[in-house]
């Protein structure tokens, strides 16, 4: 893989990760914060994938599966928490 493409892709993903971190920290609602966290997880997956391609290693595929599973489970858990009345939004 061309190192220039790796650097460009990494910079774009880091910029998107910064936007996701900003939305996670400053989001006006809990759903905005959850969306920002999902963006950070997807960008982490992208950077891990780029490293795996750059270093020609298949070990990173295991990490991609673990990170994506943790991201999915955290989104589902937070959604269930909010549906059951977390953060004072549910019925008393």
Secondary structure, DSSP 4 states (H G I P E B T S, - for coil): --HHHHHHHHHHHHHHHHHHHHHHHH-SSHHHHHHHHHHHHHHHHHHHHHHHHHTT-SHHHHHHHHHHHHHHHHHHHHHHHHHTTGGGTS--
